Amino acid sequence: DTRVKQVMPLVEVPGRLVVTNLRLYFQAFSNLASTPVLKISLASVRGLEARRYMQRHRAIEIFLSSQKQVFSSVAPAVLGARGYSSADSVLLAFDDPPARDRAMAALRSQLPPA
């Protein structure tokens, strides 16, 4: 249970992040989010990357496999170095780098083997 912000264009949504053995949950503290609780199956997580946010190493980008298979239809120039598309990702910003590192370790420990 960690306080985070879901970062989207022009909007930061503060909330709570909970990681279980099957899912990742983001519950927004306000009604700005389109859904009250974002539920992400860990089986759909394709990758994790540590990111900078506000000039500090305190964010995680979670790349998701798409139901529409956009990864195979997106031009290679649009994909990142590891083949991820930003169209299917969630950016979470933490209060400080140690909080980000703890969440990243918790997520990696729960992800199914590749």
C-alpha positions in Angstrom: 0.0 0.0 0.0 1.8 3.1 -1.3 0.7 6.6 -2.2 1.4 7.4 -5.8 0.2 9.7 -8.7 -1.0 8.3 -12.0 0.4 10.7 -14.5 -1.5 11.4 -17.7 -1.3 14.3 -20.1 -2.2 17.5 -18.2 -3.4 15.5 -15.2 -1.9 14.0 -12.1 -4.3 11.7 -10.2 -3.2 11.1 -6.6 -4.1 7.7 -5.2 -3.1 4.4 -3.6 -1.1 1.6 -5.2 -1.6 -2.0 -4.0 0.2 -5.0 -5.5 -1.1 -8.5 -4.9 0.0 -11.8 -6.3 -2.5 -11.6 -9.2 -3.2 -7.9 -9.8 -2.0 -4.3 -9.4 -4.7 -1.9 -8.1 -4.6 1.9 -8.3 -7.4 3.6 -6.4 -7.8 7.3 -7.0 -8.3 9.6 -4.1 -10.6 11.8 -6.1 -13.2 11.4 -8.9 -10.9 12.7 -11.6 -10.2 9.2 -12.8 -12.5 7.5 -15.3 -12.8 4.4 -13.1 -12.6 4.5 -9.3 -10.2 1.5 -9.2 -7.8 0.7 -12.0 -7.2 -3.1 -12.0 -4.3 -4.5 -13.9 -3.7 -8.2 -14.2 0.0 -9.0 -13.6 -0.3 -11.5 -16.4 -0.9 -8.6 -18.8 2.3 -6.7 -17.7 4.7 -6.8 -20.5 7.5 -4.8 -18.9 8.6 -2.3 -16.2 10.9 0.7 -16.7 12.2 3.1 -14.1 11.5 6.6 -15.3 12.3 10.2 -14.3 9.5 12.5 -13.3 9.9 16.1 -12.5 13.6 15.8 -13.0 13.9 13.0 -10.3 14.2 9.3 -10.5 10.8 8.6 -8.9 8.5 7.0 -11.5 7.6 3.6 -13.0 6.2 3.0 -16.4 4.2 -0.2 -16.7 3.8 -1.6 -20.2 0.8 -3.7 -20.8 0.0 -6.3 -23.5 -2.9 -5.1 -25.6 -6.2 -6.9 -26.2 -6.0 -5.4 -29.7 -2.5 -6.6 -30.4 -1.2 -3.0 -31.1 2.4 -4.2 -30.4 2.5 -6.2 -33.6 0.8 -3.5 -35.7 2.8 -0.4 -34.5 5.7 0.7 -36.7 9.1 -0.2 -35.1 10.0 3.5 -35.0 7.1 4.1 -32.5 8.3 1.3 -30.2 10.8 1.9 -27.5 14.2 0.2 -27.2 12.6 -2.9 -25.7 9.7 -3.0 -28.1 7.1 -1.4 -25.8 4.4 1.0 -27.1 3.6 4.0 -25.0 0.0 3.6 -26.1 -0.5 0.8 -23.6 1.3 1.9 -20.5 0.7 3.5 -17.1 3.0 6.0 -15.6 3.1 6.1 -11.8 5.0 8.8 -9.9 6.1 8.2 -6.3 7.1 10.7 -3.5 10.8 9.7 -3.6 13.2 7.3 -5.2 13.3 4.7 -2.4 9.4 4.4 -2.5 9.7 3.9 -6.3 12.4 1.2 -5.8 10.4 -0.7 -3.2 7.3 -0.7 -5.5 9.5 -1.8 -8.5 10.9 -4.7 -6.4 7.5 -5.7 -5.2 6.1 -5.7 -8.8 9.0 -7.7 -10.2 8.7 -10.3 -7.4 5.1 -10.8 -8.3 5.4 -10.9 -12.1 5.1 -14.3 -13.8 8.4 -15.6 -15.3 9.0 -14.4 -18.8 
